[in-house]
Amino acid sequence: MTLNTRAGFTLVEMITVLLALTLMTAIAMPKIHLSRARADGAALEVMSSIMAAQSKALLRQHNVMVQFDTAGSRIIIVEDEDNDGLIDGGELATVVTIPGGVRLTRSTAPAHPLGTAAVSFAIGPGNLPTLTFHRNGSASEAGVVYLTPAAPGGGSEPAMARALTIERSTGQVRCLAHDSSSWGRSC
């Protein structure tokens, strides 16, 4: 009588071990919050576009307007070559669409001291809130722009809201996130 002694694992044993490893990996991996990443990415893109508009005003030595289209979730950057505060034919306009399902809205996030509206700047050409950078780099006014990612059900996620603040005298742009008590943590 010969004993058949083979070393190895059965298919059932291998599947059981792989399933156990998969479950342990899923539990051990840090959770990545997709909404936070979308909000931060969109905030950084809008912030970069605003800073680029300020740089254009300094380099080209004429006003550059940044318009915020809340309904279309986009910003429009207009090089106002004749500094008349209007959008004339021939003046370069660049449209930046806000990515990732993020909208220009405060939703139910607490208001920053600079304003409660989704965009706190005065209404300009085209009936849109407009921030103007002057050729010395200063902004037309201090203000805030809120960005909030859309929730899976179609609403918004106020806990993931971001606030971009613009200082009037220097045109400095800051990105803020809301913690449990105030706007202050940088994006």
GROMACS elastic network, one bead per residue, 0.5 to 0.9 nm:
[ bonds ]
;  ai    aj funct       b0    kb
    9    12     6  0.81009   500
    9    13     6  0.60815   500
    9    14     6  0.64813   500
   10    13     6  0.52359   500
   10    14     6  0.63839   500
   10    15     6  0.87555   500
   11    14     6  0.51628   500
   11    15     6  0.62025   500
   11    16     6  0.85761   500
   12    15     6  0.52224   500
   12    16     6  0.61363   500
   12    17     6  0.87001   500
   13    16     6  0.50889   500
   13    17     6  0.62440   500
   13    18     6  0.86911   500
   14    17     6  0.51692   500
   14    18     6  0.61787   500
   14    19     6  0.85452   500
   15    18     6  0.51197   500
   15    19     6  0.60354   500
   15    20     6  0.85538   500
   16    19     6  0.51609   500
   16    20     6  0.62056   500
   16    21     6  0.86927   500
   17    20     6  0.51018   500
   17    21     6  0.61948   500
   17    22     6  0.86051   500
   18    21     6  0.50823   500
   18    22     6  0.60934   500
   18    23     6  0.86336   500
   19    22     6  0.50917   500
   19    23     6  0.62416   500
   19    24     6  0.86739   500
   20    23     6  0.52058   500
   20    24     6  0.62124   500
   20    25     6  0.86148   500
   21    24     6  0.51391   500
   21    25     6  0.60801   500
   21    26     6  0.85677   500
   22    25     6  0.51559   500
   22    26     6  0.61673   500
   22    27     6  0.86997   500
   23    26     6  0.51445   500
   23    27     6  0.62897   500
   23    28     6  0.86005   500
   24    27     6  0.52139   500
   24    28     6  0.60202   500
   24    29     6  0.85184   500
   25    28     6  0.50828   500
   25    29     6  0.58840   500
   26    29     6  0.55317   500
   26    30     6  0.85521   500
   27    30     6  0.80203   500
   27    31     6  0.89210   500
   28    31     6  0.88645   500
   29    32     6  0.89211   500
   32    35     6  0.89476   500
   32    36     6  0.84253   500
   32    37     6  0.81592   500
   33    36     6  0.55060   500
   33    37     6  0.65612   500
   33    38     6  0.88796   500
   34    37     6  0.51516   500
   34    38     6  0.61606   500
   34    39     6  0.86106   500
   35    38     6  0.50328   500
   35    39     6  0.60440   500
   35    40     6  0.85033   500
   35   102     6  0.89864   500
   35   149     6  0.62949   500
   35   150     6  0.81012   500
   35   151     6  0.79737   500
   35   157     6  0.79662   500
   35   160     6  0.67162   500
   36    39     6  0.51130   500
   36    40     6  0.60634   500
   36    41     6  0.84349   500
   36   149     6  0.81559   500
   36   159     6  0.89541   500
   36   160     6  0.57506   500
   36   161     6  0.85534   500
   37    40     6  0.51830   500
   37    41     6  0.59606   500
   37    42     6  0.84979   500
   38    41     6  0.51312   500
   38    42     6  0.60524   500
   38    43     6  0.84139   500
   38    99     6  0.79193   500
   38   100     6  0.58543   500
   38   101     6  0.78452   500
   38   102     6  0.71424   500
   38   149     6  0.68559   500
   39    42     6  0.52768   500
   39    43     6  0.59782   500
   39    44     6  0.85222   500
   39   100     6  0.80141   500
   39   101     6  0.88918   500
   39   102     6  0.64917   500
   39   147     6  0.70173   500
   39   148     6  0.64469   500
   39   149     6  0.57457   500
   39   160     6  0.65392   500
   39   161     6  0.69116   500
   39   162     6  0.67921   500
   39   187     6  0.89081   500
   40    43     6  0.50705   500
   40    44     6  0.60732   500
   40    45     6  0.85623   500
   40   160     6  0.87261   500
   40   162     6  0.74847   500
   40   175     6  0.88343   500
   40   177     6  0.88720   500
   40   187     6  0.60621   500
   41    44     6  0.52135   500
   41    45     6  0.62063   500
   41    46     6  0.87205   500
   41    99     6  0.80545   500
   41   100     6  0.83151   500
   42    45     6  0.50501   500
   42    46     6  0.61501   500
   42    47     6  0.83761   500
   42    98     6  0.61860   500
   42    99     6  0.57640   500
   42   100     6  0.70314   500
   42   101     6  0.89714   500
   42   102     6  0.67345   500
   42   147     6  0.78105   500
   42   149     6  0.88246   500
   43    46     6  0.52423   500
   43    47     6  0.59068   500
   43    48     6  0.84519   500
   43    98     6  0.86257   500
   43   102     6  0.88620   500
   43   146     6  0.88309   500
   43   147     6  0.67802   500
   43   162     6  0.67774   500
   43   163     6  0.79983   500
   43   164     6  0.73834   500
   43   175     6  0.70148   500
   43   187     6  0.79175   500
   44    48     6  0.59602   500
   44    49     6  0.85244   500
   44   175     6  0.76506   500
   44   187     6  0.80693   500
   45    48     6  0.51089   500
   45    49     6  0.62414   500
   45    50     6  0.87171   500
   45    96     6  0.89287   500
   45    98     6  0.77386   500
   45    99     6  0.83127   500
   46    49     6  0.50400   500
   46    50     6  0.62157   500
   46    51     6  0.86095   500
   46    74     6  0.89849   500
   46    75     6  0.79676   500
   46    96     6  0.79896   500
   46    97     6  0.88916   500
   46    98     6  0.71084   500
   46   164     6  0.86379   500
   47    50     6  0.51471   500
   47    51     6  0.61763   500
   47    52     6  0.85535   500
   47   164     6  0.70913   500
   47   173     6  0.67670   500
   47   174     6  0.77268   500
   47   175     6  0.73868   500
   48    51     6  0.50597   500
   48    52     6  0.60226   500
   48    53     6  0.86033   500
   48   173     6  0.89914   500
   49    52     6  0.50016   500
   49    53     6  0.62623   500
   49    54     6  0.87799   500
   49    66     6  0.89325   500
   49    75     6  0.86052   500
   49    77     6  0.82901   500
   49    96     6  0.77363   500
   50    53     6  0.51004   500
   50    54     6  0.64671   500
   50    55     6  0.87962   500
   50    66     6  0.70623   500
   50    77     6  0.83080   500
   50   173     6  0.77345   500
   51    54     6  0.50591   500
   51    55     6  0.62753   500
   51    56     6  0.86922   500
   51   171     6  0.82800   500
   51   172     6  0.79669   500
   51   173     6  0.71017   500
   52    56     6  0.61861   500
   52    57     6  0.86999   500
   53    56     6  0.50608   500
   53    57     6  0.63565   500
   53    58     6  0.88108   500
   53    64     6  0.61228   500
   53    65     6  0.75646   500
   53    66     6  0.71999   500
   53    77     6  0.68158   500
   53    78     6  0.84663   500
   53    79     6  0.83703   500
   53   132     6  0.89121   500
   53   133     6  0.72460   500
   54    57     6  0.51450   500
   54    58     6  0.64374   500
   54    59     6  0.87369   500
   54    63     6  0.87445   500
   54    64     6  0.70768   500
   54   132     6  0.85778   500
   54   133     6  0.55890   500
   54   134     6  0.77540   500
   54   135     6  0.82212   500
   54   136     6  0.89566   500
   54   137     6  0.57606   500
   54   138     6  0.79924   500
   54   139     6  0.82249   500
   54   171     6  0.72278   500
   55    58     6  0.51110   500
   55    59     6  0.60638   500
   55    60     6  0.84031   500
   55   133     6  0.88829   500
   55   135     6  0.89378   500
   55   137     6  0.72899   500
   56    59     6  0.50680   500
   56    60     6  0.56801   500
   56    61     6  0.77676   500
   56    62     6  0.81675   500
   56    63     6  0.84335   500
   56    64     6  0.70036   500
   56    79     6  0.80171   500
   56   133     6  0.88355   500
   56   135     6  0.83889   500
   57    60     6  0.54562   500
   57    61     6  0.54255   500
   57    62     6  0.53328   500
   57    63     6  0.53739   500
   57    64     6  0.54175   500
   57    65     6  0.89808   500
   57    79     6  0.78602   500
   57   133     6  0.61547   500
   57   134     6  0.59638   500
   57   136     6  0.74180   500
   57   137     6  0.64922   500
   58    61     6  0.52736   500
   58    62     6  0.73816   500
   58    63     6  0.84964   500
   58   133     6  0.85211   500
   58   134     6  0.74872   500
   58   136     6  0.58538   500
   58   137     6  0.56767   500
   59    62     6  0.82815   500
   59   135     6  0.77516   500
   60    63     6  0.83988   500
   60    79     6  0.89359   500
   60    81     6  0.85153   500
   60   135     6  0.74786   500
   61    81     6  0.85518   500
   61   134     6  0.78420   500
   61   136     6  0.76273   500
   62    79     6  0.74820   500
   62    80     6  0.65420   500
   62    81     6  0.55808   500
   62    82     6  0.72411   500
   62    83     6  0.62881   500
   62   133     6  0.85077   500
   62   134     6  0.64787   500
   62   135     6  0.50289   500
   62   136     6  0.88422   500
   63    78     6  0.86489   500
   63    79     6  0.64662   500
   63    80     6  0.52607   500
   63    81     6  0.66634   500
   63    82     6  0.80017   500
   63    83     6  0.55739   500
   63    84     6  0.86990   500
   63    85     6  0.81612   500
   63   132     6  0.65248   500
   63   133     6  0.55674   500
   63   135     6  0.56943   500
   64    77     6  0.69417   500
   64    78     6  0.56661   500
   64    80     6  0.54186   500
   64    81     6  0.79530   500
   64    83     6  0.83446   500
   64   131     6  0.84432   500
   64   132     6  0.56697   500
   64   133     6  0.52561   500
   64   134     6  0.67609   500
   64   135     6  0.81377   500
   65    76     6  0.79683   500
   65    77     6  0.56758   500
   65    78     6  0.50666   500
   65    79     6  0.64389   500
   65    80     6  0.67606   500
   65    85     6  0.78910   500
   65   130     6  0.64616   500
   65   131     6  0.57075   500
   65   133     6  0.62938   500
   65   134     6  0.87927   500
   66    75     6  0.67096   500
   66    76     6  0.57342   500
   66    78     6  0.64632   500
   66    79     6  0.89553   500
   66   129     6  0.84107   500
   66   130     6  0.55605   500
   66   131     6  0.50801   500
   66   132     6  0.61099   500
   66   133     6  0.79793   500
   67    74     6  0.85662   500
   67    75     6  0.54954   500
   67    77     6  0.63064   500
   67    78     6  0.79358   500
   67   123     6  0.89044   500
   67   124     6  0.77984   500
   67   125     6  0.83767   500
   67   126     6  0.88200   500
   67   128     6  0.60499   500
   67   129     6  0.57518   500
   67   131     6  0.64164   500
   67   132     6  0.85280   500
   68    71     6  0.89461   500
   68    72     6  0.88091   500
   68    73     6  0.79057   500
   68    74     6  0.63768   500
   68    76     6  0.65191   500
   68    77     6  0.89425   500
   68   104     6  0.81531   500
   68   119     6  0.72803   500
   68   121     6  0.89542   500
   68   128     6  0.60836   500
   68   129     6  0.55464   500
   68   130     6  0.64090   500
   68   131     6  0.84182   500
   68   145     6  0.87793   500
   69    72     6  0.54116   500
   69    73     6  0.58862   500
   69    74     6  0.53534   500
   69    75     6  0.57681   500
   69    76     6  0.75213   500
   69   104     6  0.80426   500
   69   128     6  0.62005   500
   69   129     6  0.75286   500
   70    73     6  0.50808   500
   70    74     6  0.68049   500
   70    75     6  0.82849   500
   70   103     6  0.72278   500
   70   104     6  0.52297   500
   70   105     6  0.73572   500
   70   118     6  0.76365   500
   70   119     6  0.80059   500
   70   128     6  0.83115   500
   70   129     6  0.87853   500
   71    74     6  0.80786   500
   71   103     6  0.85020   500
   71   104     6  0.80227   500
   72    75     6  0.85143   500
   72    97     6  0.80912   500
   72    98     6  0.88596   500
   72   103     6  0.85854   500
   72   104     6  0.88777   500
   73    96     6  0.89109   500
   73    97     6  0.63007   500
   73    98     6  0.56211   500
   73    99     6  0.84783   500
   73   101     6  0.87741   500
   73   102     6  0.75990   500
   73   103     6  0.54573   500
   73   104     6  0.59947   500
   74    95     6  0.68986   500
   74    96     6  0.55498   500
   74    98     6  0.52200   500
   74    99     6  0.87823   500
   74   103     6  0.84715   500
   74   104     6  0.81131   500
   75    94     6  0.83066   500
   75    95     6  0.58756   500
   75    96     6  0.52539   500
   75    97     6  0.65079   500
   75    98     6  0.75457   500
   76    93     6  0.65743   500
   76    94     6  0.56384   500
   76    96     6  0.62936   500
   76    97     6  0.86887   500
   77    92     6  0.81734   500
   77    93     6  0.54529   500
   77    94     6  0.50650   500
   77    95     6  0.63873   500
   77    96     6  0.79581   500
   78    81     6  0.89152   500
   78    87     6  0.71569   500
   78    91     6  0.68519   500
   78    92     6  0.58054   500
   78    94     6  0.64898   500
   78    95     6  0.88273   500
   79    82     6  0.88538   500
   79    83     6  0.87567   500
   79    87     6  0.84109   500
   79    91     6  0.58566   500
   79    92     6  0.54618   500
   79    93     6  0.64641   500
   79    94     6  0.87583   500
   80    83     6  0.52217   500
   80    84     6  0.69891   500
   80    85     6  0.66856   500
   80    86     6  0.71221   500
   80    87     6  0.68285   500
   80    88     6  0.78742   500
   80    91     6  0.63090   500
   80    92     6  0.79462   500
   81    84     6  0.81167   500
   81    88     6  0.89793   500
   81    91     6  0.66172   500
   81    92     6  0.87056   500
   82    85     6  0.81877   500
   82    86     6  0.88015   500
   82    88     6  0.88455   500
   82    91     6  0.88826   500
   83    86     6  0.78741   500
   83   134     6  0.87966   500
   84    87     6  0.83830   500
   84    88     6  0.89783   500
   85   124     6  0.79235   500
   85   125     6  0.75205   500
   85   132     6  0.84184   500
   86   124     6  0.82587   500
   86   125     6  0.60485   500
   87    90     6  0.87273   500
   87    91     6  0.67844   500
   87    92     6  0.89807   500
   87    93     6  0.85711   500
   87   125     6  0.69261   500
   87   126     6  0.85904   500
   88    91     6  0.57687   500
   89    92     6  0.84481   500
   90    93     6  0.88783   500
   96    99     6  0.89089   500
   98   101     6  0.76659   500
   98   102     6  0.64458   500
   98   103     6  0.71456   500
   98   104     6  0.84148   500
   99   102     6  0.61820   500
   99   103     6  0.86062   500
  100   103     6  0.88222   500
  100   149     6  0.76151   500
  100   150     6  0.86447   500
  101   148     6  0.86603   500
  101   149     6  0.58361   500
  101   150     6  0.55993   500
  101   151     6  0.86814   500
  102   105     6  0.87381   500
  102   147     6  0.63844   500
  102   148     6  0.54537   500
  102   150     6  0.58116   500
  102   156     6  0.87408   500
  103   106     6  0.88011   500
  103   146     6  0.82775   500
  103   147     6  0.55650   500
  103   148     6  0.54337   500
  103   149     6  0.60644   500
  103   150     6  0.70035   500
  103   156     6  0.85780   500
  104   118     6  0.59146   500
  104   119     6  0.73933   500
  104   145     6  0.72170   500
  104   146     6  0.57037   500
  104   148     6  0.65495   500
  104   149     6  0.88540   500
  105   108     6  0.89993   500
  105   117     6  0.77195   500
  105   119     6  0.76852   500
  105   145     6  0.80275   500
  105   146     6  0.53930   500
  105   147     6  0.55306   500
  105   148     6  0.59073   500
  105   149     6  0.89142   500
  105   156     6  0.88068   500
  105   161     6  0.84147   500
  106   109     6  0.57559   500
  106   110     6  0.78509   500
  106   111     6  0.75272   500
  106   116     6  0.75548   500
  106   117     6  0.70679   500
  106   118     6  0.52069   500
  106   119     6  0.86108   500
  106   145     6  0.83007   500
  106   146     6  0.51323   500
  106   147     6  0.65030   500
  106   148     6  0.64618   500
  106   158     6  0.72672   500
  106   161     6  0.68499   500
  106   162     6  0.83037   500
  106   163     6  0.83273   500
  107   110     6  0.86103   500
  107   118     6  0.81384   500
  107   146     6  0.86746   500
  107   147     6  0.88767   500
  107   148     6  0.71192   500
  107   155     6  0.88457   500
  107   156     6  0.66562   500
  107   157     6  0.77004   500
  107   158     6  0.58327   500
  107   161     6  0.80223   500
  108   111     6  0.85059   500
  108   156     6  0.85729   500
  108   157     6  0.83760   500
  108   158     6  0.55141   500
  108   159     6  0.85413   500
  108   161     6  0.89963   500
  109   148     6  0.88496   500
  109   157     6  0.85655   500
  109   159     6  0.66160   500
  109   160     6  0.85293   500
  109   161     6  0.65800   500
  109   178     6  0.80468   500
  110   116     6  0.83602   500
  110   158     6  0.85039   500
  110   178     6  0.81547   500
  110   182     6  0.80579   500
  110   183     6  0.83450   500
  111   114     6  0.79927   500
  111   115     6  0.64683   500
  111   116     6  0.51509   500
  111   117     6  0.83467   500
  111   183     6  0.86112   500
  112   115     6  0.58587   500
  112   116     6  0.68265   500
  112   144     6  0.76011   500
  112   163     6  0.76815   500
  112   165     6  0.89480   500
  112   182     6  0.83302   500
  112   183     6  0.67041   500
  113   116     6  0.78336   500
  113   144     6  0.87817   500
  114   120     6  0.74044   500
  114   142     6  0.74013   500
  114   143     6  0.54773   500
  114   144     6  0.58389   500
  114   165     6  0.77565   500
  115   118     6  0.81893   500
  115   119     6  0.78003   500
  115   120     6  0.55165   500
  115   121     6  0.88989   500
  115   143     6  0.68478   500
  115   144     6  0.62996   500
  115   145     6  0.86482   500
  116   119     6  0.79584   500
  116   120     6  0.70248   500
  116   144     6  0.84914   500
  117   120     6  0.54135   500
  117   121     6  0.88670   500
  117   144     6  0.84308   500
  117   145     6  0.81854   500
  117   146     6  0.81736   500
  118   144     6  0.78871   500
  118   145     6  0.59508   500
  118   146     6  0.53200   500
  118   147     6  0.78296   500
  119   122     6  0.87290   500
  119   129     6  0.66185   500
  119   130     6  0.88496   500
  119   143     6  0.76014   500
  119   144     6  0.59642   500
  119   146     6  0.64860   500
  120   129     6  0.72634   500
  120   142     6  0.85745   500
  120   143     6  0.54403   500
  120   144     6  0.55609   500
  120   145     6  0.66349   500
  121   124     6  0.86992   500
  121   128     6  0.89283   500
  121   129     6  0.51675   500
  121   130     6  0.57526   500
  121   131     6  0.61420   500
  121   140     6  0.89024   500
  121   141     6  0.72269   500
  121   142     6  0.77906   500
  121   143     6  0.59350   500
  121   144     6  0.75251   500
  121   145     6  0.84512   500
  122   128     6  0.81335   500
  122   129     6  0.53018   500
  122   130     6  0.60253   500
  122   131     6  0.75834   500
  122   141     6  0.84858   500
  123   126     6  0.83300   500
  123   127     6  0.56602   500
  123   128     6  0.51798   500
  123   130     6  0.58086   500
  123   131     6  0.89007   500
  124   127     6  0.55773   500
  124   128     6  0.55176   500
  124   129     6  0.57731   500
  124   130     6  0.51866   500
  124   131     6  0.83149   500
  125   128     6  0.63347   500
  125   129     6  0.83242   500
  125   130     6  0.76302   500
  126   129     6  0.88175   500
  127   130     6  0.87441   500
  130   140     6  0.89430   500
  131   139     6  0.68563   500
  131   140     6  0.61282   500
  131   141     6  0.71158   500
  131   142     6  0.87986   500
  131   143     6  0.85525   500
  132   138     6  0.84386   500
  132   139     6  0.57027   500
  132   140     6  0.51171   500
  132   141     6  0.79621   500
  133   136     6  0.79749   500
  133   137     6  0.58649   500
  133   138     6  0.57154   500
  133   140     6  0.62056   500
  133   171     6  0.73064   500
  134   137     6  0.53821   500
  134   138     6  0.55510   500
  134   139     6  0.62683   500
  134   140     6  0.72696   500
  135   138     6  0.74819   500
  136   139     6  0.89085   500
  136   170     6  0.86657   500
  137   169     6  0.81318   500
  137   170     6  0.63161   500
  137   171     6  0.60430   500
  137   172     6  0.89335   500
  138   141     6  0.84919   500
  138   167     6  0.81201   500
  138   168     6  0.58824   500
  138   172     6  0.83725   500
  139   142     6  0.70185   500
  139   166     6  0.76715   500
  139   167     6  0.70330   500
  139   169     6  0.63558   500
  139   170     6  0.69108   500
  139   172     6  0.85661   500
  140   168     6  0.63064   500
  140   169     6  0.84910   500
  140   171     6  0.86057   500
  141   166     6  0.79658   500
  141   167     6  0.73468   500
  141   169     6  0.81474   500
  141   171     6  0.87328   500
  142   165     6  0.75086   500
  142   166     6  0.53735   500
  142   169     6  0.81488   500
  142   171     6  0.81428   500
  143   164     6  0.83209   500
  143   165     6  0.58031   500
  143   166     6  0.54146   500
  143   167     6  0.70673   500
  143   168     6  0.79137   500
  144   163     6  0.63947   500
  144   164     6  0.54881   500
  144   166     6  0.63114   500
  145   162     6  0.82656   500
  145   163     6  0.56141   500
  145   164     6  0.50463   500
  145   165     6  0.65351   500
  145   166     6  0.84752   500
  146   161     6  0.68424   500
  146   162     6  0.57064   500
  146   164     6  0.63756   500
  146   165     6  0.88211   500
  147   160     6  0.86123   500
  147   161     6  0.55921   500
  147   162     6  0.51321   500
  147   163     6  0.63535   500
  147   164     6  0.80445   500
  148   156     6  0.64326   500
  148   157     6  0.63984   500
  148   158     6  0.64490   500
  148   159     6  0.84973   500
  148   160     6  0.62754   500
  148   162     6  0.63935   500
  148   163     6  0.88850   500
  149   155     6  0.88075   500
  149   156     6  0.58479   500
  149   157     6  0.59677   500
  149   158     6  0.80355   500
  149   160     6  0.68139   500
  149   161     6  0.69868   500
  150   153     6  0.80693   500
  150   154     6  0.60985   500
  150   155     6  0.57577   500
  150   157     6  0.61926   500
  151   154     6  0.54284   500
  151   155     6  0.51154   500
  151   157     6  0.54624   500
  152   155     6  0.73071   500
  152   156     6  0.81948   500
  153   156     6  0.83266   500
  156   160     6  0.86951   500
  156   161     6  0.88140   500
  157   160     6  0.55775   500
  157   161     6  0.68949   500
  158   161     6  0.51327   500
  158   162     6  0.88439   500
  159   162     6  0.88163   500
  159   177     6  0.87827   500
  159   178     6  0.71867   500
  159   179     6  0.82452   500
  160   177     6  0.75631   500
  160   178     6  0.77702   500
  161   176     6  0.88349   500
  161   177     6  0.66388   500
  161   178     6  0.70934   500
  162   175     6  0.68569   500
  162   176     6  0.56858   500
  162   178     6  0.70775   500
  162   183     6  0.87207   500
  162   187     6  0.75421   500
  163   174     6  0.80614   500
  163   175     6  0.58006   500
  163   176     6  0.50626   500
  163   177     6  0.64464   500
  163   178     6  0.82589   500
  163   183     6  0.79043   500
  164   173     6  0.65229   500
  164   174     6  0.54903   500
  164   176     6  0.62377   500
  165   172     6  0.79985   500
  165   173     6  0.55630   500
  165   174     6  0.52481   500
  165   175     6  0.65656   500
  165   176     6  0.77241   500
  166   170     6  0.85380   500
  166   171     6  0.58314   500
  166   172     6  0.55724   500
  166   174     6  0.66703   500
  167   170     6  0.59748   500
  167   172     6  0.52616   500
  167   173     6  0.66855   500
  167   174     6  0.86033   500
  168   171     6  0.53615   500
  168   172     6  0.77280   500
  169   172     6  0.81720   500
  170   173     6  0.89634   500
  174   186     6  0.77453   500
  174   187     6  0.86595   500
  175   184     6  0.87774   500
  175   185     6  0.84883   500
  175   186     6  0.57709   500
  175   187     6  0.55161   500
  176   183     6  0.60327   500
  176   184     6  0.55320   500
  176   185     6  0.56227   500
  176   187     6  0.54836   500
  177   182     6  0.84797   500
  177   183     6  0.57128   500
  177   184     6  0.61593   500
  177   185     6  0.51785   500
  177   186     6  0.58020   500
  177   187     6  0.56968   500
  178   181     6  0.73103   500
  178   182     6  0.55844   500
  178   184     6  0.63533   500
  178   185     6  0.65082   500
  178   186     6  0.87773   500
  179   182     6  0.57139   500
  179   183     6  0.64386   500
  179   184     6  0.73244   500
  179   185     6  0.67399   500
  180   183     6  0.87442   500
  182   185     6  0.83398   500
  183   186     6  0.86445   500
